[in-house]
Amino acid sequence: MGHVLCATGRARAAGTAALAAAYRIAPTDPDDADGSPLSLCGTLLVQAALAAARHGDDKAAAVRVDEATELAVVVGDGQDHHHTCFGPTAVALARVAVDVERGAADEAVARHVDAVGRDGWRWLPPGVRAAHLIDAARAYLQTDDPVNAARVLLDADRTASAEVRDRPAARDVLADTIRHPDAPATVLSLAVTLGVS
C-alpha cells in the first residue's frame, strides 16, 4: 500500500500507513524477538523513512532510519525473513536513498561506497543491488559526476538488467546521464540499446 501511495504522489499517507503497520507488528522487546517480526517491522520503518524523505520531512526520515538500524543490528545480514532482505546492509542502502531524496548527494555517495564494501552487499538479491545502484547513479549526478553515474548504471544493468531496462525511474536516470556533456561513451551504447535519449 505504501508503494502505491508513494507512486501516486501521496508520500505523507504512505509514510503514515507504513509507520502504523510497523508499530503494530513491532515486538515489545526486540532483544527477545526472532528475526521474522523484526525484519517486517524494520522493512516498514525503511519504507516510512523513504516516504518521509519524499515528502520533505528530513527529521522523520532520519528517525525512522535510526529505528530501523536498531532492529537491523539484532537481525543481522544474510537473513531473508519474509523475503525482506532486511539487515544492516539493507538499512545502509536505505540511508543512501534517503540522502538522495533530500538532496544530500555528497553524503549519499560516501554512504554508497561504504554500503557496497560491506560483506552483506553480496548477500542481497541482484534486483535489490541494482535498484541501489540506480539510487547511487542519481547521487553521482547530483554531485556532477556523470562518469561514476554511468559506471554504476552499467553495473546495475549487468547485475539485474530488468531493473534498468524496465523501471521508468532508471530510464530517467540514464537519460539524465547521457545528456551530461561529460557522459562517457560506454553509457551511450546502453541508452541506444534501450531507446533512451
Salt bridges, closest charged atoms under 4 A:
ASP66 OD1 - ARG95 NH2 2.76
GLU67 OE1 - ARG64 NE 2.80
ASP80 OD2 - HIS83 ND1 3.78
ASP99 OD1 - ARG102 NE 3.21
ASP99 OD2 - ARG111 NE 2.66
GLU101 OE2 - ARG54 NE 3.72
GLU101 OE2 - ARG138 NH1 3.31
GLU107 OE1 - ARG102 NH2 2.84
GLU107 OE1 - ARG111 NH2 3.69
ASP114 OD2 - ARG118 NE 3.52
ASP119 OD1 - ARG122 NH1 3.57
ASP135 OD1 - ARG138 NH1 3.94
ASP144 OD1 - HIS180 NE2 2.55
ASP155 OD2 - ARG151 NH1 3.89
ASP155 OD1 - ARG158 NH2 2.32
ASP157 OD1 - ARG165 NE 2.82
GLU163 OE1 - ARG167 NH1 3.08
ASP176 OD1 - ARG179 NH1 3.15
